[in-house]
């Protein structure tokens, strides 16, 4: 789970370089719901097999649900 400047992203972290991280099975999380519950209240799959996020846009990160 990556908290960005505007959105939250979830997926399997499969790559990191000096500028970006790469997620597979990526979703954009519009509403998390309670953090103690399994699953997200509203998460939408992103198109394609991989999604990239610039490291400079990441505010915080950790294991998702």
Phi, psi and omega in degrees: 000125180242124175267117180259184181298326182237331187226170174248135179239146178227151178163186179268119179287117183238353180197149177216135169227196185288343183239335188221160167246154182241127177247139169253156183052043187285146176225149169261130185258110179275331178210121184283325193076191180293137180288345179273349178268149178281138179087164180257150179291320179212102177229132183245132178297139177268151184290154176087174182274339182220153178225140183244143178227134179291135181301322180296343180265358181273123176271317179202167182205162178176179179295140178274194183276000000 
